[in-house]
Amino acid sequence: MPVLVLAESRAKTVRTSSLSAVSLARKLGSPVEGLLLGTGLSEAAADLARYVSSVLVVEDRRLDPYMAETWAPVVARA
C-alpha cells in the first residue's frame, strides 16, 4: 500500500520539511505518493516527482492559501 505525503510548496519548489517527510516515508518500504494542493504547481510537481513514485496535483484557487477547512476534504479523497 502506498504512503501519501502531503507536500508544501514555495516559490515553485517543494519545501524542505516536505522532503524530510518523503524521506521518512521511503524508509517504510512502500511506494510514496506526493500530494500538492493550491495553484501554479507545475514546477513544484516536477520537483516533487524526483523524490516520489507519483504526484497527485489538485489545482484550485480555493485551496490557496492553506486552510484546514478546504484542504481536509481533498486530502481525505486522495
Summary of the structure (lengths in Angstrom):
residues: 78
radius of gyration: 11.8
end to end distance: 13.5
largest distance: 34.3
contacts: 214
relative contact order: 0.22
helix: 41%
strand: 27%
